[in-house]
């Protein structure tokens, strides 16, 4: 089952081109990979791209 990701969860009502909310589908494997990347980047002292952070924090949509 896929997971939906909302990039701007704090402000979903904004609709400008830069801040528009966009939902994408991600598999549980992709979410797990993003979580792993967060841990690796932290341990290696690297910055993690914002889209990876959003993906790692994705929640399953409610029915």
PDBQT receptor file of N, H, CA, C and O in Angstrom, charges set to zero:
ATOM      1  N   UNK A   1       0.837  -1.173   0.000  1.00  0.00    +0.000 N 
ATOM      2  CA  UNK A   1       0.000   0.000   0.000  1.00  0.00    +0.000 C 
ATOM      3  C   UNK A   1       0.888   1.245   0.000  1.00  0.00    +0.000 C 
ATOM      4  O   UNK A   1       1.895   1.281   0.708  1.00  0.00    +0.000 OA
ATOM      5  N   UNK A   2       0.541   2.232  -0.758  1.00  0.00    +0.000 N 
ATOM      6  H   UNK A   2      -0.277   2.202  -1.332  1.00  0.00    +0.000 HD
ATOM      7  CA  UNK A   2       1.353   3.437  -0.893  1.00  0.00    +0.000 C 
ATOM      8  C   UNK A   2       1.015   4.452   0.190  1.00  0.00    +0.000 C 
ATOM      9  O   UNK A   2      -0.057   4.404   0.793  1.00  0.00    +0.000 OA
ATOM     10  N   UNK A   3       1.934   5.359   0.424  1.00  0.00    +0.000 N 
ATOM     11  H   UNK A   3       2.805   5.398  -0.066  1.00  0.00    +0.000 HD
ATOM     12  CA  UNK A   3       1.782   6.425   1.402  1.00  0.00    +0.000 C 
ATOM     13  C   UNK A   3       1.737   7.748   0.672  1.00  0.00    +0.000 C 
ATOM     14  O   UNK A   3       2.487   7.960  -0.281  1.00  0.00    +0.000 OA
ATOM     15  N   UNK A   4       0.858   8.647   1.113  1.00  0.00    +0.000 N 
ATOM     16  H   UNK A   4       0.249   8.475   1.887  1.00  0.00    +0.000 HD
ATOM     17  CA  UNK A   4       0.798   9.982   0.522  1.00  0.00    +0.000 C 
ATOM     18  C   UNK A   4       1.659  10.923   1.326  1.00  0.00    +0.000 C 
ATOM     19  O   UNK A   4       1.726  10.834   2.552  1.00  0.00    +0.000 OA
ATOM     20  N   UNK A   5       2.318  11.826   0.627  1.00  0.00    +0.000 N 
ATOM     21  H   UNK A   5       2.265  11.898  -0.369  1.00  0.00    +0.000 HD
ATOM     22  CA  UNK A   5       3.182  12.803   1.276  1.00  0.00    +0.000 C 
ATOM     23  C   UNK A   5       2.677  14.183   0.933  1.00  0.00    +0.000 C 
ATOM     24  O   UNK A   5       2.449  14.494  -0.236  1.00  0.00    +0.000 OA
ATOM     25  N   UNK A   6       2.503  15.000   1.931  1.00  0.00    +0.000 N 
ATOM     26  H   UNK A   6       2.688  14.747   2.880  1.00  0.00    +0.000 HD
ATOM     27  CA  UNK A   6       2.101  16.387   1.731  1.00  0.00    +0.000 C 
ATOM     28  C   UNK A   6       3.281  17.269   2.104  1.00  0.00    +0.000 C 
ATOM     29  O   UNK A   6       3.622  17.361   3.283  1.00  0.00    +0.000 OA
ATOM     30  N   UNK A   7       3.921  17.926   1.124  1.00  0.00    +0.000 N 
ATOM     31  H   UNK A   7       3.644  17.851   0.166  1.00  0.00    +0.000 HD
ATOM     32  CA  UNK A   7       5.133  18.684   1.403  1.00  0.00    +0.000 C 
ATOM     33  C   UNK A   7       4.964  19.836   2.377  1.00  0.00    +0.000 C 
ATOM     34  O   UNK A   7       5.875  20.100   3.162  1.00  0.00    +0.000 OA
ATOM     35  N   UNK A   8       3.854  20.518   2.360  1.00  0.00    +0.000 N 
ATOM     36  H   UNK A   8       3.114  20.303   1.722  1.00  0.00    +0.000 HD
ATOM     37  CA  UNK A   8       3.656  21.682   3.221  1.00  0.00    +0.000 C 
ATOM     38  C   UNK A   8       2.509  21.415   4.180  1.00  0.00    +0.000 C 
ATOM     39  O   UNK A   8       1.435  21.998   4.036  1.00  0.00    +0.000 OA
ATOM     40  N   UNK A   9       2.719  20.558   5.137  1.00  0.00    +0.000 N 
ATOM     41  H   UNK A   9       3.592  20.085   5.254  1.00  0.00    +0.000 HD
ATOM     42  CA  UNK A   9       1.653  20.170   6.046  1.00  0.00    +0.000 C 
ATOM     43  C   UNK A   9       1.202  21.314   6.930  1.00  0.00    +0.000 C 
ATOM     44  O   UNK A   9       0.037  21.366   7.325  1.00  0.00    +0.000 OA
ATOM     45  N   UNK A  10       2.114  22.245   7.252  1.00  0.00    +0.000 N 
ATOM     46  H   UNK A  10       3.060  22.203   6.932  1.00  0.00    +0.000 HD
ATOM     47  CA  UNK A  10       1.750  23.342   8.120  1.00  0.00    +0.000 C 
ATOM     48  C   UNK A  10       0.841  24.356   7.426  1.00  0.00    +0.000 C 
ATOM     49  O   UNK A  10       0.026  25.007   8.081  1.00  0.00    +0.000 OA
ATOM     50  N   UNK A  11       0.973  24.493   6.128  1.00  0.00    +0.000 N 
ATOM     51  H   UNK A  11       1.635  23.964   5.596  1.00  0.00    +0.000 HD
ATOM     52  CA  UNK A  11       0.210  25.516   5.415  1.00  0.00    +0.000 C 
ATOM     53  C   UNK A  11      -0.385  24.961   4.122  1.00  0.00    +0.000 C 
ATOM     54  O   UNK A  11      -0.017  25.418   3.040  1.00  0.00    +0.000 OA
ATOM     55  N   UNK A  12      -1.296  23.988   4.205  1.00  0.00    +0.000 N 
ATOM     56  H   UNK A  12      -1.596  23.616   5.084  1.00  0.00    +0.000 HD
ATOM     57  CA  UNK A  12      -1.837  23.395   2.992  1.00  0.00    +0.000 C 
ATOM     58  C   UNK A  12      -2.744  24.325   2.205  1.00  0.00    +0.000 C 
ATOM     59  O   UNK A  12      -3.057  24.046   1.048  1.00  0.00    +0.000 OA
ATOM     60  N   UNK A  13      -3.172  25.427   2.812  1.00  0.00    +0.000 N 
ATOM     61  H   UNK A  13      -2.917  25.654   3.752  1.00  0.00    +0.000 HD
ATOM     62  CA  UNK A  13      -4.079  26.347   2.136  1.00  0.00    +0.000 C 
ATOM     63  C   UNK A  13      -3.361  27.279   1.169  1.00  0.00    +0.000 C 
ATOM     64  O   UNK A  13      -4.010  27.908   0.333  1.00  0.00    +0.000 OA
ATOM     65  N   UNK A  14      -2.059  27.383   1.263  1.00  0.00    +0.000 N 
ATOM     66  H   UNK A  14      -1.532  26.872   1.943  1.00  0.00    +0.000 HD
ATOM     67  CA  UNK A  14      -1.323  28.270   0.364  1.00  0.00    +0.000 C 
ATOM     68  C   UNK A  14      -1.274  27.648  -1.019  1.00  0.00    +0.000 C 
ATOM     69  O   UNK A  14      -1.097  26.438  -1.166  1.00  0.00    +0.000 OA
ATOM     70  N   UNK A  15      -1.435  28.494  -2.039  1.00  0.00    +0.000 N 
ATOM     71  H   UNK A  15      -1.579  29.477  -1.920  1.00  0.00    +0.000 HD
ATOM     72  CA  UNK A  15      -1.496  27.959  -3.386  1.00  0.00    +0.000 C 
ATOM     73  C   UNK A  15      -0.523  28.608  -4.359  1.00  0.00    +0.000 C 
ATOM     74  O   UNK A  15      -0.631  28.396  -5.567  1.00  0.00    +0.000 OA
ATOM     75  N   UNK A  16       0.419  29.390  -3.863  1.00  0.00    +0.000 N 
ATOM     76  H   UNK A  16       0.507  29.563  -2.882  1.00  0.00    +0.000 HD
ATOM     77  CA  UNK A  16       1.377  29.988  -4.790  1.00  0.00    +0.000 C 
ATOM     78  C   UNK A  16       2.249  28.884  -5.381  1.00  0.00    +0.000 C 
ATOM     79  O   UNK A  16       2.315  27.784  -4.833  1.00  0.00    +0.000 OA
ATOM     80  N   UNK A  17       2.904  29.170  -6.476  1.00  0.00    +0.000 N 
ATOM     81  H   UNK A  17       2.850  30.064  -6.921  1.00  0.00    +0.000 HD
ATOM     82  CA  UNK A  17       3.715  28.164  -7.165  1.00  0.00    +0.000 C 
ATOM     83  C   UNK A  17       4.810  27.602  -6.266  1.00  0.00    +0.000 C 
ATOM     84  O   UNK A  17       5.122  26.414  -6.353  1.00  0.00    +0.000 OA
ATOM     85  N   UNK A  18       5.395  28.424  -5.410  1.00  0.00    +0.000 N 
ATOM     86  H   UNK A  18       5.142  29.389  -5.340  1.00  0.00    +0.000 HD
ATOM     87  CA  UNK A  18       6.488  27.964  -4.543  1.00  0.00    +0.000 C 
ATOM     88  C   UNK A  18       5.998  27.156  -3.356  1.00  0.00    +0.000 C 
ATOM     89  O   UNK A  18       6.723  26.287  -2.871  1.00  0.00    +0.000 OA
ATOM     90  N   UNK A  19       4.796  27.415  -2.876  1.00  0.00    +0.000 N 
ATOM     91  H   UNK A  19       4.208  28.121  -3.270  1.00  0.00    +0.000 HD
ATOM     92  CA  UNK A  19       4.341  26.777  -1.641  1.00  0.00    +0.000 C 
ATOM     93  C   UNK A  19       3.138  25.866  -1.831  1.00  0.00    +0.000 C 
ATOM     94  O   UNK A  19       2.544  25.426  -0.847  1.00  0.00    +0.000 OA
ATOM     95  N   UNK A  20       2.770  25.576  -3.059  1.00  0.00    +0.000 N 
ATOM     96  H   UNK A  20       3.253  25.933  -3.858  1.00  0.00    +0.000 HD
ATOM     97  CA  UNK A  20       1.596  24.742  -3.305  1.00  0.00    +0.000 C 
ATOM     98  C   UNK A  20       1.795  23.345  -2.711  1.00  0.00    +0.000 C 
ATOM     99  O   UNK A  20       2.879  22.770  -2.804  1.00  0.00    +0.000 OA
ATOM    100  N   UNK A  21       0.753  22.820  -2.110  1.00  0.00    +0.000 N 
ATOM    101  H   UNK A  21      -0.127  23.288  -2.035  1.00  0.00    +0.000 HD
ATOM    102  CA  UNK A  21       0.792  21.470  -1.563  1.00  0.00    +0.000 C 
ATOM    103  C   UNK A  21       0.667  20.481  -2.706  1.00  0.00    +0.000 C 
ATOM    104  O   UNK A  21      -0.197  20.607  -3.574  1.00  0.00    +0.000 OA
ATOM    105  N   UNK A  22       1.536  19.511  -2.686  1.00  0.00    +0.000 N 
ATOM    106  H   UNK A  22       2.238  19.408  -1.981  1.00  0.00    +0.000 HD
ATOM    107  CA  UNK A  22       1.504  18.495  -3.741  1.00  0.00    +0.000 C 
ATOM    108  C   UNK A  22       1.583  17.136  -3.075  1.00  0.00    +0.000 C 
ATOM    109  O   UNK A  22       2.477  16.892  -2.265  1.00  0.00    +0.000 OA
ATOM    110  N   UNK A  23       0.677  16.271  -3.398  1.00  0.00    +0.000 N 
ATOM    111  H   UNK A  23      -0.050  16.470  -4.056  1.00  0.00    +0.000 HD
ATOM    112  CA  UNK A  23       0.677  14.934  -2.822  1.00  0.00    +0.000 C 
ATOM    113  C   UNK A  23       1.287  13.977  -3.828  1.00  0.00    +0.000 C 
ATOM    114  O   UNK A  23       0.974  14.009  -5.018  1.00  0.00    +0.000 OA
ATOM    115  N   UNK A  24       2.155  13.135  -3.325  1.00  0.00    +0.000 N 
ATOM    116  H   UNK A  24       2.410  13.109  -2.359  1.00  0.00    +0.000 HD
ATOM    117  CA  UNK A  24       2.769  12.115  -4.174  1.00  0.00    +0.000 C 
ATOM    118  C   UNK A  24       2.579  10.768  -3.510  1.00  0.00    +0.000 C 
ATOM    119  O   UNK A  24       2.330  10.694  -2.307  1.00  0.00    +0.000 OA
ATOM    120  N   UNK A  25       2.695   9.716  -4.277  1.00  0.00    +0.000 N 
ATOM    121  H   UNK A  25       2.898   9.776  -5.254  1.00  0.00    +0.000 HD
ATOM    122  CA  UNK A  25       2.578   8.370  -3.733  1.00  0.00    +0.000 C 
ATOM    123  C   UNK A  25       3.972   7.817  -3.514  1.00  0.00    +0.000 C 
ATOM    124  O   UNK A  25       4.858   7.963  -4.356  1.00  0.00    +0.000 OA
ATOM    125  N   UNK A  26       4.147   7.185  -2.377  1.00  0.00    +0.000 N 
ATOM    126  H   UNK A  26       3.427   7.067  -1.693  1.00  0.00    +0.000 HD
ATOM    127  CA  UNK A  26       5.431   6.582  -2.047  1.00  0.00    +0.000 C 
ATOM    128  C   UNK A  26       5.172   5.231  -1.401  1.00  0.00    +0.000 C 
ATOM    129  O   UNK A  26       4.248   5.085  -0.601  1.00  0.00    +0.000 OA
ATOM    130  N   UNK A  27       5.977   4.261  -1.743  1.00  0.00    +0.000 N 
ATOM    131  H   UNK A  27       6.727   4.380  -2.392  1.00  0.00    +0.000 HD
ATOM    132  CA  UNK A  27       5.834   2.939  -1.148  1.00  0.00    +0.000 C 
ATOM    133  C   UNK A  27       6.455   2.936   0.245  1.00  0.00    +0.000 C 
ATOM    134  O   UNK A  27       7.271   3.803   0.557  1.00  0.00    +0.000 OA
ATOM    135  N   UNK A  28       6.080   1.978   1.081  1.00  0.00    +0.000 N 
ATOM    136  H   UNK A  28       5.417   1.274   0.827  1.00  0.00    +0.000 HD
ATOM    137  CA  UNK A  28       6.710   1.872   2.399  1.00  0.00    +0.000 C 
ATOM    138  C   UNK A  28       8.234   1.702   2.295  1.00  0.00    +0.000 C 
ATOM    139  O   UNK A  28       8.970   2.169   3.165  1.00  0.00    +0.000 OA
ATOM    140  N   UNK A  29       8.697   1.049   1.254  1.00  0.00    +0.000 N 
ATOM    141  H   UNK A  29       8.100   0.670   0.548  1.00  0.00    +0.000 HD
ATOM    142  CA  UNK A  29      10.138   0.880   1.041  1.00  0.00    +0.000 C 
ATOM    143  C   UNK A  29      10.807   2.223   0.795  1.00  0.00    +0.000 C 
ATOM    144  O   UNK A  29      11.899   2.471   1.306  1.00  0.00    +0.000 OA
ATOM    145  N   UNK A  30      10.170   3.088   0.023  1.00  0.00    +0.000 N 
ATOM    146  H   UNK A  30       9.283   2.887  -0.392  1.00  0.00    +0.000 HD
ATOM    147  CA  UNK A  30      10.726   4.414  -0.245  1.00  0.00    +0.000 C 
ATOM    148  C   UNK A  30      10.765   5.268   1.023  1.00  0.00    +0.000 C 
ATOM    149  O   UNK A  30      11.712   6.023   1.241  1.00  0.00    +0.000 OA
ATOM    150  N   UNK A  31       9.733   5.141   1.853  1.00  0.00    +0.000 N 
ATOM    151  H   UNK A  31       8.964   4.528   1.675  1.00  0.00    +0.000 HD
ATOM    152  CA  UNK A  31       9.715   5.888   3.118  1.00  0.00    +0.000 C 
ATOM    153  C   UNK A  31      10.832   5.377   4.019  1.00  0.00    +0.000 C 
ATOM    154  O   UNK A  31      11.530   6.168   4.654  1.00  0.00    +0.000 OA
ATOM    155  N   UNK A  32      11.005   4.059   4.078  1.00  0.00    +0.000 N 
ATOM    156  H   UNK A  32      10.439   3.417   3.563  1.00  0.00    +0.000 HD
ATOM    157  CA  UNK A  32      12.086   3.485   4.893  1.00  0.00    +0.000 C 
ATOM    158  C   UNK A  32      13.453   3.937   4.401  1.00  0.00    +0.000 C 
ATOM    159  O   UNK A  32      14.338   4.229   5.204  1.00  0.00    +0.000 OA
ATOM    160  N   UNK A  33      13.628   3.996   3.093  1.00  0.00    +0.000 N 
ATOM    161  H   UNK A  33      12.909   3.758   2.440  1.00  0.00    +0.000 HD
ATOM    162  CA  UNK A  33      14.901   4.452   2.526  1.00  0.00    +0.000 C 
ATOM    163  C   UNK A  33      15.167   5.909   2.889  1.00  0.00    +0.000 C 
ATOM    164  O   UNK A  33      16.308   6.283   3.159  1.00  0.00    +0.000 OA
ATOM    165  N   UNK A  34      14.125   6.727   2.895  1.00  0.00    +0.000 N 
ATOM    166  H   UNK A  34      13.198   6.422   2.676  1.00  0.00    +0.000 HD
ATOM    167  CA  UNK A  34      14.282   8.135   3.271  1.00  0.00    +0.000 C 
ATOM    168  C   UNK A  34      14.678   8.245   4.744  1.00  0.00    +0.000 C 
ATOM    169  O   UNK A  34      15.502   9.087   5.102  1.00  0.00    +0.000 OA
ATOM    170  N   UNK A  35      14.094   7.397   5.603  1.00  0.00    +0.000 N 
ATOM    171  H   UNK A  35      13.424   6.714   5.313  1.00  0.00    +0.000 HD
ATOM    172  CA  UNK A  35      14.454   7.404   7.022  1.00  0.00    +0.000 C 
ATOM    173  C   UNK A  35      15.917   7.006   7.206  1.00  0.00    +0.000 C 
ATOM    174  O   UNK A  35      16.630   7.592   8.021  1.00  0.00    +0.000 OA
ATOM    175  N   UNK A  36      16.348   6.024   6.456  1.00  0.00    +0.000 N 
ATOM    176  H   UNK A  36      15.769   5.548   5.794  1.00  0.00    +0.000 HD
ATOM    177  CA  UNK A  36      17.751   5.600   6.515  1.00  0.00    +0.000 C 
ATOM    178  C   UNK A  36      18.670   6.734   6.069  1.00  0.00    +0.000 C 
ATOM    179  O   UNK A  36      19.718   6.964   6.673  1.00  0.00    +0.000 OA
ATOM    180  N   UNK A  37      18.279   7.432   5.024  1.00  0.00    +0.000 N 
ATOM    181  H   UNK A  37      17.427   7.245   4.534  1.00  0.00    +0.000 HD
ATOM    182  CA  UNK A  37      19.093   8.553   4.531  1.00  0.00    +0.000 C 
ATOM    183  C   UNK A  37      19.227   9.637   5.594  1.00  0.00    +0.000 C 
ATOM    184  O   UNK A  37      20.293  10.234   5.743  1.00  0.00    +0.000 OA
ATOM    185  N   UNK A  38      18.132   9.898   6.343  1.00  0.00    +0.000 N 
ATOM    186  H   UNK A  38      17.266   9.413   6.221  1.00  0.00    +0.000 HD
ATOM    187  CA  UNK A  38      18.201  10.886   7.421  1.00  0.00    +0.000 C 
ATOM    188  C   UNK A  38      19.257  10.493   8.447  1.00  0.00    +0.000 C 
ATOM    189  O   UNK A  38      20.060  11.325   8.868  1.00  0.00    +0.000 OA
ATOM    190  N   UNK A  39      19.254   9.232   8.843  1.00  0.00    +0.000 N 
ATOM    191  H   UNK A  39      18.602   8.556   8.501  1.00  0.00    +0.000 HD
ATOM    192  CA  UNK A  39      20.218   8.751   9.842  1.00  0.00    +0.000 C 
ATOM    193  C   UNK A  39      21.636   8.846   9.297  1.00  0.00    +0.000 C 
ATOM    194  O   UNK A  39      22.536   9.327   9.986  1.00  0.00    +0.000 OA
ATOM    195  N   UNK A  40      21.839   8.391   8.068  1.00  0.00    +0.000 N 
ATOM    196  H   UNK A  40      21.108   8.001   7.509  1.00  0.00    +0.000 HD
ATOM    197  CA  UNK A  40      23.177   8.430   7.471  1.00  0.00    +0.000 C 
ATOM    198  C   UNK A  40      23.689   9.856   7.322  1.00  0.00    +0.000 C 
ATOM    199  O   UNK A  40      24.839  10.144   7.652  1.00  0.00    +0.000 OA
ATOM    200  N   UNK A  41      22.842  10.739   6.830  1.00  0.00    +0.000 N 
ATOM    201  H   UNK A  41      21.907  10.505   6.562  1.00  0.00    +0.000 HD
ATOM    202  CA  UNK A  41      23.260  12.135   6.665  1.00  0.00    +0.000 C 
ATOM    203  C   UNK A  41      23.623  12.762   8.009  1.00  0.00    +0.000 C 
ATOM    204  O   UNK A  41      24.599  13.505   8.110  1.00  0.00    +0.000 OA
ATOM    205  N   UNK A  42      22.829  12.458   9.044  1.00  0.00    +0.000 N 
ATOM    206  H   UNK A  42      22.036  11.855   8.961  1.00  0.00    +0.000 HD
ATOM    207  CA  UNK A  42      23.123  13.006  10.368  1.00  0.00    +0.000 C 
ATOM    208  C   UNK A  42      24.474  12.498  10.874  1.00  0.00    +0.000 C 
ATOM    209  O   UNK A  42      25.281  13.274  11.386  1.00  0.00    +0.000 OA
ATOM    210  N   UNK A  43      24.713  11.212  10.730  1.00  0.00    +0.000 N 
ATOM    211  H   UNK A  43      24.058  10.582  10.313  1.00  0.00    +0.000 HD
ATOM    212  CA  UNK A  43      25.974  10.634  11.224  1.00  0.00    +0.000 C 
ATOM    213  C   UNK A  43      27.184  11.111  10.429  1.00  0.00    +0.000 C 
ATOM    214  O   UNK A  43      28.286  11.214  10.969  1.00  0.00    +0.000 OA
ATOM    215  N   UNK A  44      26.981  11.401   9.155  1.00  0.00    +0.000 N 
ATOM    216  H   UNK A  44      26.086  11.318   8.716  1.00  0.00    +0.000 HD
ATOM    217  CA  UNK A  44      28.081  11.859   8.316  1.00  0.00    +0.000 C 
ATOM    218  C   UNK A  44      28.203  13.382   8.289  1.00  0.00    +0.000 C 
ATOM    219  O   UNK A  44      29.095  13.927   7.638  1.00  0.00    +0.000 OA
ATOM    220  N   UNK A  45      27.300  14.066   9.000  1.00  0.00    +0.000 N 
ATOM    221  H   UNK A  45      26.576  13.624   9.529  1.00  0.00    +0.000 HD
ATOM    222  CA  UNK A  45      27.354  15.520   9.066  1.00  0.00    +0.000 C 
ATOM    223  C   UNK A  45      26.934  16.212   7.782  1.00  0.00    +0.000 C 
ATOM    224  O   UNK A  45      27.373  17.326   7.498  1.00  0.00    +0.000 OA
ATOM    225  N   UNK A  46      26.091  15.555   7.015  1.00  0.00    +0.000 N 
ATOM    226  H   UNK A  46      25.734  14.650   7.246  1.00  0.00    +0.000 HD
ATOM    227  CA  UNK A  46      25.627  16.141   5.751  1.00  0.00    +0.000 C 
ATOM    228  C   UNK A  46      24.219  16.695   5.902  1.00  0.00    +0.000 C 
ATOM    229  O   UNK A  46      23.455  16.263   6.764  1.00  0.00    +0.000 OA
ATOM    230  N   UNK A  47      23.892  17.650   5.057  1.00  0.00    +0.000 N 
ATOM    231  H   UNK A  47      24.513  18.002   4.357  1.00  0.00    +0.000 HD
ATOM    232  CA  UNK A  47      22.536  18.186   5.006  1.00  0.00    +0.000 C 
ATOM    233  C   UNK A  47      21.656  17.223   4.216  1.00  0.00    +0.000 C 
ATOM    234  O   UNK A  47      22.093  16.642   3.223  1.00  0.00    +0.000 OA
ATOM    235  N   UNK A  48      20.425  17.061   4.661  1.00  0.00    +0.000 N 
ATOM    236  H   UNK A  48      20.070  17.533   5.467  1.00  0.00    +0.000 HD
ATOM    237  CA  UNK A  48      19.462  16.203   3.971  1.00  0.00    +0.000 C 
ATOM    238  C   UNK A  48      18.512  17.089   3.180  1.00  0.00    +0.000 C 
ATOM    239  O   UNK A  48      17.990  18.062   3.726  1.00  0.00    +0.000 OA
ATOM    240  N   UNK A  49      18.274  16.780   1.910  1.00  0.00    +0.000 N 
ATOM    241  H   UNK A  49      18.699  15.990   1.467  1.00  0.00    +0.000 HD
ATOM    242  CA  UNK A  49      17.327  17.583   1.132  1.00  0.00    +0.000 C 
ATOM    243  C   UNK A  49      15.942  17.585   1.794  1.00  0.00    +0.000 C 
ATOM    244  O   UNK A  49      15.526  16.588   2.385  1.00  0.00    +0.000 OA
ATOM    245  N   UNK A  50      15.247  18.698   1.688  1.00  0.00    +0.000 N 
ATOM    246  H   UNK A  50      15.584  19.508   1.207  1.00  0.00    +0.000 HD
ATOM    247  CA  UNK A  50      13.937  18.849   2.317  1.00  0.00    +0.000 C 
ATOM    248  C   UNK A  50      12.941  17.789   1.851  1.00  0.00    +0.000 C 
ATOM    249  O   UNK A  50      12.129  17.315   2.646  1.00  0.00    +0.000 OA
ATOM    250  N   UNK A  51      12.992  17.411   0.574  1.00  0.00    +0.000 N 
ATOM    251  H   UNK A  51      13.651  17.795  -0.072  1.00  0.00    +0.000 HD
ATOM    252  CA  UNK A  51      12.032  16.423   0.083  1.00  0.00    +0.000 C 
ATOM    253  C   UNK A  51      12.263  15.058   0.734  1.00  0.00    +0.000 C 
ATOM    254  O   UNK A  51      11.317  14.289   0.901  1.00  0.00    +0.000 OA
ATOM    255  N   UNK A  52      13.500  14.752   1.101  1.00  0.00    +0.000 N 
ATOM    256  H   UNK A  52      14.268  15.377   0.966  1.00  0.00    +0.000 HD
ATOM    257  CA  UNK A  52      13.786  13.489   1.778  1.00  0.00    +0.000 C 
ATOM    258  C   UNK A  52      13.233  13.539   3.201  1.00  0.00    +0.000 C 
ATOM    259  O   UNK A  52      12.686  12.552   3.694  1.00  0.00    +0.000 OA
ATOM    260  N   UNK A  53      13.376  14.692   3.861  1.00  0.00    +0.000 N 
ATOM    261  H   UNK A  53      13.820  15.494   3.461  1.00  0.00    +0.000 HD
ATOM    262  CA  UNK A  53      12.839  14.854   5.212  1.00  0.00    +0.000 C 
ATOM    263  C   UNK A  53      11.328  14.680   5.194  1.00  0.00    +0.000 C 
ATOM    264  O   UNK A  53      10.771  13.979   6.039  1.00  0.00    +0.000 OA
ATOM    265  N   UNK A  54      10.658  15.319   4.229  1.00  0.00    +0.000 N 
ATOM    266  H   UNK A  54      11.110  15.889   3.543  1.00  0.00    +0.000 HD
ATOM    267  CA  UNK A  54       9.197  15.197   4.135  1.00  0.00    +0.000 C 
ATOM    268  C   UNK A  54       8.790  13.756   3.880  1.00  0.00    +0.000 C 
ATOM    269  O   UNK A  54       7.830  13.269   4.476  1.00  0.00    +0.000 OA
ATOM    270  N   UNK A  55       9.503  13.077   3.010  1.00  0.00    +0.000 N 
ATOM    271  H   UNK A  55      10.283  13.473   2.525  1.00  0.00    +0.000 HD
ATOM    272  CA  UNK A  55       9.197  11.682   2.698  1.00  0.00    +0.000 C 
ATOM    273  C   UNK A  55       9.397  10.803   3.931  1.00  0.00    +0.000 C 
ATOM    274  O   UNK A  55       8.575   9.929   4.205  1.00  0.00    +0.000 OA
ATOM    275  N   UNK A  56      10.464  11.022   4.664  1.00  0.00    +0.000 N 
ATOM    276  H   UNK A  56      11.132  11.732   4.441  1.00  0.00    +0.000 HD
ATOM    277  CA  UNK A  56      10.746  10.229   5.862  1.00  0.00    +0.000 C 
ATOM    278  C   UNK A  56       9.677  10.431   6.935  1.00  0.00    +0.000 C 
ATOM    279  O   UNK A  56       9.418   9.528   7.731  1.00  0.00    +0.000 OA
ATOM    280  N   UNK A  57       9.068  11.589   6.958  1.00  0.00    +0.000 N 
ATOM    281  H   UNK A  57       9.278  12.323   6.311  1.00  0.00    +0.000 HD
ATOM    282  CA  UNK A  57       8.028  11.894   7.947  1.00  0.00    +0.000 C 
ATOM    283  C   UNK A  57       6.619  11.634   7.433  1.00  0.00    +0.000 C 
ATOM    284  O   UNK A  57       5.644  12.045   8.061  1.00  0.00    +0.000 OA
ATOM    285  N   UNK A  58       6.507  10.966   6.314  1.00  0.00    +0.000 N 
ATOM    286  H   UNK A  58       7.299  10.632   5.804  1.00  0.00    +0.000 HD
ATOM    287  CA  UNK A  58       5.212  10.697   5.694  1.00  0.00    +0.000 C 
ATOM    288  C   UNK A  58       4.349   9.831   6.602  1.00  0.00    +0.000 C 
ATOM    289  O   UNK A  58       4.850   8.968   7.324  1.00  0.00    +0.000 OA
ATOM    290  N   UNK A  59       3.069  10.073   6.553  1.00  0.00    +0.000 N 
ATOM    291  H   UNK A  59       2.663  10.774   5.967  1.00  0.00    +0.000 HD
ATOM    292  CA  UNK A  59       2.106   9.278   7.289  1.00  0.00    +0.000 C 
ATOM    293  C   UNK A  59       1.157   8.607   6.304  1.00  0.00    +0.000 C 
ATOM    294  O   UNK A  59       0.879   9.127   5.224  1.00  0.00    +0.000 OA
ATOM    295  N   UNK A  60       0.684   7.469   6.698  1.00  0.00    +0.000 N 
ATOM    296  H   UNK A  60       0.910   7.047   7.576  1.00  0.00    +0.000 HD
ATOM    297  CA  UNK A  60      -0.288   6.775   5.853  1.00  0.00    +0.000 C 
ATOM    298  C   UNK A  60      -1.592   7.542   5.868  1.00  0.00    +0.000 C 
ATOM    299  O   UNK A  60      -2.020   8.008   6.924  1.00  0.00    +0.000 OA
ATOM    300  N   UNK A  61      -2.235   7.683   4.719  1.00  0.00    +0.000 N 
ATOM    301  H   UNK A  61      -1.888   7.305   3.861  1.00  0.00    +0.000 HD
ATOM    302  CA  UNK A  61      -3.513   8.400   4.687  1.00  0.00    +0.000 C 
ATOM    303  C   UNK A  61      -4.588   7.605   5.418  1.00  0.00    +0.000 C 
ATOM    304  O   UNK A  61      -4.575   6.374   5.405  1.00  0.00    +0.000 OA
ATOM    305  N   UNK A  62      -5.515   8.308   6.054  1.00  0.00    +0.000 N 
ATOM    306  H   UNK A  62      -5.526   9.308   6.065  1.00  0.00    +0.000 HD
ATOM    307  CA  UNK A  62      -6.612   7.622   6.724  1.00  0.00    +0.000 C 
ATOM    308  C   UNK A  62      -7.635   7.190   5.680  1.00  0.00    +0.000 C 
ATOM    309  O   UNK A  62      -7.736   7.788   4.609  1.00  0.00    +0.000 OA
ATOM    310  N   UNK A  63      -8.366   6.178   5.994  1.00  0.00    +0.000 N 
ATOM    311  H   UNK A  63      -8.284   5.692   6.864  1.00  0.00    +0.000 HD
ATOM    312  CA  UNK A  63      -9.330   5.605   5.050  1.00  0.00    +0.000 C 
ATOM    313  C   UNK A  63     -10.458   6.496   4.784  1.00  0.00    +0.000 C 
ATOM    314  O   UNK A  63     -11.349   6.150   4.009  1.00  0.00    +0.000 OA
TER     315      UNK A  63
